[in-house]
């Protein structure tokens, strides 16, 4: 699978999936490696899941959104939420599954959300990976602290792309997911999908929380994050995403993420 196939899933919100049964323990954790292009197909868990990466970039898809996670950014997936995972670059993935009975406080978090994974939370997941002994007081304390960290972790918005449900919006977004360089205006799309500009603008706001222009810019941002992880040159990314100049792309990236693509790439590689 090439990078375009990883980045552009068409459509992402119309897949069948199975729900995997609960594990015996209230909390389980593990770590594994994915090769570039690996795809864990649509599935769901009866538990909630925290999934994040310590190297590479992971793309997570659900019926309502697409998240692109750089190192030490994770996503909280509530129980039974269908999702698919795509590895972008060589990826080390770490995960914890939390059964509904483990913590009523944590389970109140009923929406997917991006978390910044700090050193303590990372250390706890590592300590519990394949090594949870419910009779060991240390494991019990580690689980309690892990749940406390999850309950208090602040949410982030970076790397998030909400996906609409309306058929007309889905048509537009499916095309842009495959061709993020497309610069057609909302007026152009109005004529193609048979809805007025006012209707499309209203639906984008209602279903994604973004305007049409903001949604397309966010798409290009998450595409840029994925391409940087694959060492695509910045000048090439700018062209492939429809920017008229490299400086215009860098300006958008810095304004949105607070750092240049070069600095982002250094942080991505841990340098």
C-alpha positions in Angstrom: 0.0 0.0 0.0 1.4 3.4 -0.9 1.2 6.6 1.1 -1.7 7.9 -0.9 -3.7 4.8 -0.1 -2.9 5.2 3.5 -3.8 8.8 3.6 -6.9 8.7 1.4 -9.6 6.3 2.6 -12.7 6.5 0.4 -15.2 6.4 2.1 -14.1 6.1 5.7 -17.5 6.1 7.4 -19.3 3.2 5.6 -17.5 0.0 6.8 -18.7 -3.1 8.5 -17.0 -4.1 11.7 -17.0 -6.7 14.5 -17.1 -6.0 18.3 -14.3 -7.9 20.1 -15.3 -9.3 23.6 -14.1 -8.0 26.9 -10.8 -9.2 28.4 -10.9 -10.8 31.8 -9.0 -7.9 33.5 -10.4 -4.5 34.1 -7.3 -2.9 32.5 -5.0 -4.5 30.0 -2.1 -2.9 28.1 0.3 -3.9 25.3 2.9 -2.5 22.8 3.7 -3.6 19.2 5.3 -2.4 16.0 3.7 -1.8 12.6 5.5 -1.5 9.3 4.7 1.4 7.0 1.3 0.8 5.3 0.0 -1.7 7.8 -3.8 -1.4 8.3 -5.8 -2.8 11.2 -9.2 -3.1 9.6 -12.5 -1.9 11.1 -13.3 -3.4 14.5 -14.5 -2.3 17.9 -14.0 -3.3 21.5 -16.4 -3.7 24.4 -13.7 -1.8 26.4 -12.6 1.8 26.0 -9.2 2.1 24.4 -6.3 4.5 24.7 -4.0 4.2 21.7 -0.9 6.3 20.9 2.5 6.0 19.2 6.0 6.6 20.5 7.5 6.5 16.9 6.0 7.3 13.5 2.5 8.5 12.8 -0.7 6.6 13.3 -4.0 7.4 11.5 -7.2 6.5 13.3 -10.5 6.5 11.6 -14.0 6.3 13.1 -17.5 6.9 11.5 -17.3 10.5 12.7 -13.7 11.5 12.3 -10.1 10.9 11.2 -7.2 11.6 13.6 -3.6 11.8 12.6 -1.4 11.1 15.7 2.3 12.1 15.8 4.5 10.6 18.6 3.1 10.9 22.1 -0.3 12.0 20.9 -3.1 9.5 21.6 -6.8 9.0 21.1 -9.4 8.0 23.6 -11.9 5.6 22.0 -15.1 5.0 24.0 -16.4 1.4 24.2 -17.9 -0.1 21.0 -16.7 2.8 18.7 -15.7 1.2 15.4 -12.3 2.2 14.2 -9.5 1.4 11.8 -5.7 2.0 12.3 -3.2 2.9 9.6 0.5 3.0 10.1 2.4 5.9 8.4 6.1 5.2 8.5 7.6 2.6 10.9 5.3 2.9 13.9 5.6 1.8 17.6 2.0 1.6 19.0 1.1 1.5 22.7 -2.4 0.8 24.0 -4.5 0.3 27.1 -8.0 -1.2 27.2 -10.2 -0.1 30.1 -13.3 -2.2 30.9 -16.5 -0.2 31.7 -16.5 -1.3 35.3 -12.9 -0.1 35.9 -13.8 3.6 36.4 -17.2 5.3 36.1 -15.3 8.7 36.1 -13.2 7.8 33.0 -16.2 6.2 31.3 -18.1 9.4 31.4 -15.8 10.5 28.5 -18.2 9.4 25.8 -16.6 11.2 22.8 -13.3 10.4 21.0 -10.7 12.9 22.0 -7.0 13.5 21.4 -4.6 13.5 24.4 -1.0 14.6 24.9 0.7 11.6 26.4 3.1 12.7 29.1 6.0 10.8 30.6 4.0 9.5 33.5 1.1 8.1 31.4 3.6 6.5 29.0 5.5 4.9 31.8 2.3 3.5 33.3 1.2 1.9 30.0 4.7 0.5 29.5 4.8 -0.9 33.1 1.4 -2.6 32.6 2.0 -4.0 29.1 1.6 -7.7 29.4 2.4 -7.5 33.1 -0.8 -6.8 35.1 -1.2 -9.0 38.2 -4.4 -8.1 39.9 -3.0 -9.6 43.2 0.1 -7.4 43.1 -0.4 -4.1 45.0 2.0 -2.4 42.6 -0.1 -3.3 39.6 -3.2 -2.1 41.5 -1.6 1.2 42.2 -0.4 1.6 38.6 -3.9 0.9 37.3 -5.4 3.4 39.7 -2.8 6.1 38.7 -3.4 5.3 35.0 -7.1 5.9 35.4 -6.5 9.1 37.3 -4.2 10.4 34.5 -6.8 9.5 31.9 -9.5 11.3 33.8 -7.5 14.5 34.1 -5.7 14.5 30.7 -6.5 17.7 28.7 -8.0 17.3 25.2 -6.2 18.6 22.1 -7.6 19.5 18.7 -4.5 19.0 16.5 -4.7 16.3 13.8 -8.5 16.0 14.0 -10.7 15.9 10.9 -14.4 15.6 11.6 -16.4 13.6 9.0 -20.0 14.5 8.0 -22.9 12.2 7.6 -25.0 14.1 5.1 -24.9 12.4 1.7 -24.1 15.6 -0.2 -21.3 16.6 2.2 -20.0 13.0 2.1 -19.7 13.3 -1.7 -17.6 16.5 -1.4 -15.4 15.1 1.4 -14.8 11.8 -0.3 -13.5 13.6 -3.3 -11.3 15.9 -1.3 -9.9 13.0 0.7 -8.7 11.5 -2.5 -7.6 14.9 -4.1 -6.7 17.3 -1.2 -5.1 19.7 -3.8 -8.6 20.4 -5.2 -9.3 24.2 -5.0 -12.9 24.2 -6.2 -15.1 26.7 -4.3 -18.2 25.8 -2.4 -20.1 27.5 -5.3 -18.6 24.9 -7.6 -19.6 22.1 -5.3 -23.1 23.5 -4.9 -23.9 23.0 -8.6 -22.4 19.4 -8.5 -24.2 18.0 -5.5 -27.6 19.8 -6.0 -27.7 21.9 -2.9 -27.5 25.7 -2.4 -24.4 27.4 -1.2 -26.3 28.4 1.9 -27.4 24.9 2.6 -23.9 23.4 2.2 -22.3 26.1 4.4 -24.9 25.5 7.1 -24.4 21.7 7.0 -20.6 22.0 7.1 -21.0 24.0 10.3 -23.6 21.8 11.8 -21.9 18.4 11.1 -18.2 19.3 11.4 -18.1 22.5 13.4 -16.0 24.0 10.6 -16.7 26.0 7.5 -16.0 24.4 4.2 -12.7 26.3 3.8 -11.6 25.4 7.4 -12.4 21.8 6.8 -10.3 21.6 3.6 -7.4 23.4 5.4 -7.6 20.9 8.2 -7.6 18.1 5.7 -4.5 19.5 4.2 -2.9 19.9 7.5 -3.4 16.2 8.5 -2.2 15.2 5.1 0.9 17.3 5.6 1.6 15.6 8.9 1.4 12.2 7.3 3.7 13.2 4.4 6.3 14.7 6.7 6.4 11.4 8.6 7.2 9.8 5.3 10.1 12.3 4.6 8.4 13.9 1.7 10.1 17.3 1.0 8.2 20.4 2.2 8.2 21.9 -1.3 6.7 18.7 -2.7 4.0 18.7 0.0 3.1 22.3 -0.8 2.5 21.4 -4.5 0.6 18.2 -3.8 -1.7 19.9 -1.4 -2.6 22.7 -3.8 -0.6 25.6 -2.4 0.8 28.1 -4.9 4.0 28.5 -3.0 6.0 26.7 -0.3 6.0 29.8 1.8 2.1 29.9 1.8 2.1 26.3 3.0 4.7 26.9 5.7 2.7 29.9 6.9 -0.5 27.9 7.2 1.3 25.1 9.0 3.0 27.4 11.5 -0.2 29.4 12.1 -2.2 26.2 12.8 0.3 24.1 14.8 2.6 26.9 16.2 5.7 25.6 14.5 7.2 25.2 11.1 7.1 21.9 9.2 10.9 21.6 9.7 10.6 22.0 13.5 7.6 19.6 13.5 9.7 17.0 11.7 12.6 17.3 14.2 10.1 16.8 17.0 8.6 13.8 15.1 12.1 12.2 14.9 12.9 13.0 18.5 15.8 15.4 17.7 
